[in-house]
Amino acid sequence: MLAKRIIPCLDVKNGRVVKGSNFINLADVADPVVLAEKYSLNGADELVFYDITASAEGRKLFTDVLKRVAEKIFIPLTVGGGINSLQDFETVLNCGADKVSVNSGAIKNPKLISEAAKKYGDQCVTLSMDVKRVNGKFTVFAKGGRENTGIDAIEWAKFGQDNGAGEIVLNSIDTDGVKKGFDIEMLKAVNSVVTLPVIASGGAGSVNDFINLFKEVDVSAGLGASVFHFGEIQINDLKKQLKNSGIVVRV
C-alpha cells in the first residue's frame, strides 16, 4: 500500500504567505522561504507553492521567491499560479519545481494539459481544481476562485485524466479555511471517476480531520495550510497519530 502524503500549501501573494476563508479575507502569515524550510525539515512529504493572484492579475508567477523556496527544501515541490503556456512550465521547472500545477490556464486552453504531458511527462502535470457547489452541482471556478466557469467538476476531472494529467489537487471552496473537515462528499464524487492520485485540499482543522479523510476516501494525500502555518498541527505529530490509527505514512 502506498503511503499517504501530508502536504503543506503556501498560498503566496506579493511575496508573502497569506491565508483566508472560502478564498476571501486574506491575511498575512509569514515569509514563504522560512515556512518552506521548516516544513522540509519537519516531516512534510511534499510542498505546494501557489502564486494565488497571478491568474487574476494577468501576470507571470513571481520567480524570485520561488527560486529562494526551492533552494531551501529537499522534498518535491509543486508550483502553480499564472501557468498559461509551455514556456511557463519551462520557467518554473528551471526555478526548481518538480511538478507544475495548472488551473485557470488549462480552463482557458485545455490542450495545455496534453501538450505539457507530452513534453514533460504525466508525472510533471498536476491539475488543480477549485470547486464549489452551484445549484447542487460541483462546479469549477477559475482565477483563484473568483470566476464561475460553469464547467462540471466531475467531467473536468475525467478530461484531465484522459489528457495526461498525473494527479489532481481538489480544492473545495466550500470548506476552504473553515477548519471543520475535508469535503468528503466532493472528494468521493471526483475520486470515483478517476484512477489518478487525488490530493484533498480545503477544510483541515484537526488531526482527526486527516484521520477521517484517509479512512473515508482513498485519496493519495491531504493538503493543509493554516493549521500548519499557525502551529495548530505539527506534521511529525500528525504522522505519528495517523500511523497509530492504522494509516500508512512515512514517519
Secondary structure, 3 states (H helix, E strand, C coil): CCCEEEEEEEEEECCEEEEEECCEEEEEEECHHHHHHHHHHCCCCCEEEEECCCCCCCCCCCHHHHHHHHHHCCCCEEEECCCCCHHHHHHHHHCCCCEEEECHHHHHCCHHHHHHHHHHCHHHEEEEEEEEEECCEEEEEECCCCEEEEEEHHHHHHHHHHCCCCEEEEEECCCCCCCCCCCHHHHHHHHCCCCCCEEEECCCCCHHHHHHHHHHCCCCEEEECHHHHCCCCCHHHHHHHHHHCCCCECC
